[in-house]
């Protein structure tokens, strides 16, 4: 945290903050903490904000992560957006749009431009997101191998379709 603060202060000091888009996120939910000292991940910390699942889970506690954007003069400071659905695949089209660079010819990205959400405008994702878990399933919360989110609806299921949940 201290080093990120130093970096942001340097951007301000160099007077380039207004031309620098800073994104901060994590790859997935918090790690599973272990109960005994000496066990792998014993000192892991993190909170899902009450969402089910953690790291390696396709439940919202595993795929819903913090995402911070700083771009003075373009992104409203201090705004909290709990409705926009954004994913890593959206970064290429969004950053190209932010910089005014065109998408490479004949390239069809999996993501969408979410710059409107960054700028504080209402944003509705025009297409669903999909996840596939290919790792082992060793906990109750990491059984879903497939997941889809469309708007505020999330479907999780096992490959054999014996377990299916819709939220």
C-alpha positions in Angstrom: 0.0 0.0 0.0 2.8 2.4 0.9 4.6 1.8 -2.4 1.5 2.3 -4.4 0.9 5.6 -2.6 4.5 6.7 -3.4 3.9 5.9 -7.1 0.6 7.8 -7.2 2.3 10.8 -5.4 5.1 10.7 -8.0 2.6 10.8 -10.9 1.1 13.9 -9.2 4.6 15.4 -8.6 5.6 14.9 -12.2 2.3 16.3 -13.3 1.4 13.3 -15.5 -1.4 11.9 -13.3 -4.1 13.3 -15.7 -2.5 11.4 -18.6 -2.0 8.2 -16.7 -4.6 5.5 -16.2 -3.9 3.4 -13.2 -5.7 0.1 -12.7 -5.5 -2.1 -9.6 -7.1 -5.5 -9.2 -6.5 -9.0 -8.1 -6.8 -12.2 -10.1 -9.5 -13.9 -8.0 -10.9 -14.0 -4.5 -8.9 -14.4 -1.3 -6.9 -17.6 -0.5 -8.3 -20.2 1.8 -6.7 -19.8 5.2 -5.5 -22.9 7.1 -6.2 -23.4 10.8 -2.8 -24.5 12.0 0.6 -22.8 11.9 3.0 -24.4 9.4 0.2 -25.3 7.0 0.4 -23.8 3.5 -1.6 -20.5 3.4 -1.8 -20.3 7.2 -1.3 -16.6 7.1 -3.6 -15.9 4.2 -5.9 -13.0 4.6 -8.8 -11.6 2.7 -12.5 -11.2 2.9 -15.2 -11.9 0.3 -17.6 -9.4 1.7 -20.0 -12.3 2.6 -19.9 -13.8 -0.9 -19.8 -17.6 -1.2 -16.5 -19.1 -2.4 -12.9 -18.0 -2.4 -9.8 -18.5 -4.6 -10.2 -21.3 -7.1 -14.0 -21.1 -6.9 -16.4 -20.0 -9.6 -18.8 -18.7 -6.9 -18.9 -14.9 -6.7 -16.5 -14.9 -3.8 -13.9 -16.4 -6.1 -14.5 -14.3 -9.3 -15.9 -11.0 -7.9 -12.8 -9.0 -7.0 -11.8 -5.4 -6.1 -11.1 -3.2 -9.1 -9.8 0.3 -8.6 -9.3 2.9 -11.4 -7.5 6.2 -11.1 -7.4 8.7 -13.9 -7.9 12.3 -12.7 -10.1 14.4 -14.9 -11.6 11.3 -16.5 -12.7 9.0 -13.7 -14.8 10.4 -10.8 -12.7 10.2 -7.6 -14.2 8.3 -4.7 -17.1 6.7 -6.8 -18.1 3.2 -5.9 -19.8 1.2 -8.6 -21.5 -2.0 -7.5 -23.5 -2.7 -10.6 -21.1 -2.7 -13.6 -19.9 -6.2 -14.6 -16.3 -6.0 -15.8 -13.7 -8.7 -16.6 -10.1 -8.9 -17.5 -11.0 -9.6 -21.1 -12.4 -6.1 -21.3 -9.1 -4.4 -20.6 -7.7 -4.5 -24.2 -10.8 -2.8 -25.9 -11.1 -0.4 -23.0 -7.5 0.7 -22.9 -7.4 1.1 -26.7 -10.5 3.3 -26.5 -9.0 5.3 -23.6 -5.9 6.0 -25.7 -7.7 6.5 -29.0 -6.0 3.6 -30.6 -8.0 1.4 -33.0 -8.5 -2.3 -32.6 -6.2 -4.3 -34.9 -7.9 -5.0 -38.2 -9.9 -8.2 -38.3 -9.4 -8.8 -34.5 -12.5 -9.7 -32.6 -11.8 -9.4 -28.8 -13.7 -11.5 -26.2 -14.2 -8.4 -24.1 -16.0 -5.1 -24.5 -15.1 -1.5 -24.0 -16.1 -0.6 -20.4 -14.7 3.0 -20.5 -18.2 4.3 -19.8 -18.3 2.5 -16.5 -14.8 3.9 -15.6 -16.1 7.4 -16.4 -19.1 7.0 -14.0 -21.8 6.4 -16.6 -24.4 3.7 -16.5 -23.0 0.6 -18.0 -24.8 -2.6 -18.9 -22.6 -5.5 -20.2 -24.0 -6.4 -23.7 -22.8 -10.1 -23.5 -22.4 -12.7 -20.8 -19.2 -13.8 -19.1 -18.1 -17.4 -19.0 -15.6 -19.2 -16.7 -14.2 -22.7 -16.7 -12.4 -24.3 -13.8 -9.9 -26.9 -14.8 -8.2 -27.6 -11.5 -9.0 -30.1 -8.7 -12.2 -29.9 -6.7 -11.3 -30.4 -3.1 -13.7 -28.2 -1.2 -17.4 -27.8 -1.0 -17.2 -24.3 -2.5 -15.0 -25.1 -5.6 -17.2 -27.9 -7.2 -18.6 -25.7 -10.0 -16.4 -26.3 -13.0 -18.5 -24.1 -15.3 -20.1 -20.7 -14.7 -21.9 -18.0 -16.6 -22.9 -14.5 -15.6 -25.5 -12.5 -17.6 -26.5 -9.3 -15.9 -27.3 -10.1 -12.3 -27.9 -13.8 -13.0 -25.2 -16.3 -12.4 -25.4 -20.0 -13.4 -22.9 -22.5 -11.9 -22.7 -26.2 -12.7 -20.7 -29.3 -12.8 -19.4 -30.7 -16.1 -21.7 -33.7 -15.7 -24.7 -31.4 -15.1 -25.6 -33.2 -11.9 -25.2 -30.0 -9.9 -26.7 -26.9 -11.3 -27.5 -23.6 -9.4 -28.9 -20.4 -10.7 -28.6 -17.2 -8.7 
